[in-house]
Amino acid sequence: MSDITISELRERMEKGEKLNIIDVREEYEFQEFNIGAELIPLGTLPTKLLDLDHLKNEEIIVHCRSGARSGNAKMYLMSEGFTNVRNLLGGMMAYQAETNA
């Protein structure tokens, strides 16, 4: 599955779609700014796999500050059998920049 753009995510959020969004940043980053995603810092992701098992065949959108950590999270989840993981291109930096434009 291809990654997701800020504009596609915002459009889907505005429509009220139920989305599975995981923020893989650290807690302090999440507290500074978040979009309502579930916080699972990248380092703790392996310990949370059982909690996410019901999403193995559903779309999961992962994001971080710039897209690097969430890119790693996407690869990890896919290696664990998750079939539809999408990385938010540009992360929260791009999300905030587009929101403030």
Residue pairs with C-beta under 8 A, 6 or more apart in sequence:
1 59
1 84
1 85
1 86
2 86
3 74
3 86
3 87
3 88
3 89
4 61
4 86
4 87
4 88
4 89
5 89
6 88
6 89
6 90
6 94
6 95
6 98
7 98
9 19
9 61
9 88
9 95
10 95
10 98
12 19
13 19
13 35
19 59
19 61
20 38
20 55
20 58
20 59
20 60
20 61
21 35
21 36
21 37
21 38
21 60
21 61
21 62
21 63
22 37
22 38
22 39
22 40
22 52
22 60
22 61
22 62
22 63
22 73
23 30
23 34
23 35
23 37
23 38
23 39
23 40
23 62
23 63
23 64
24 40
24 41
24 42
24 45
24 62
24 63
24 64
24 69
24 70
24 73
25 39
25 41
25 42
25 63
25 64
25 65
25 69
25 92
26 41
27 39
27 41
29 65
29 92
30 39
33 92
33 96
35 63
35 92
35 95
37 61
37 63
40 48
42 64
42 69
42 72
42 73
45 73
45 76
45 77
46 76
49 80
52 60
52 77
52 82
55 82
56 81
56 82
56 83
57 83
57 84
58 84
59 84
59 85
59 86
60 77
60 82
60 84
60 85
60 86
61 85
61 86
61 87
61 88
62 70
62 73
62 74
62 77
62 85
62 86
62 87
62 88
63 70
63 87
63 88
63 91
63 92
63 95
64 70
64 73
64 91
64 92
65 91
65 92
65 93
66 90
66 91
66 92
66 93
66 94
67 87
67 88
67 89
67 90
67 91
67 94
68 91
70 87
70 88
70 91
71 87
73 85
73 87
74 85
74 86
74 87
77 85
78 85
88 95
90 97
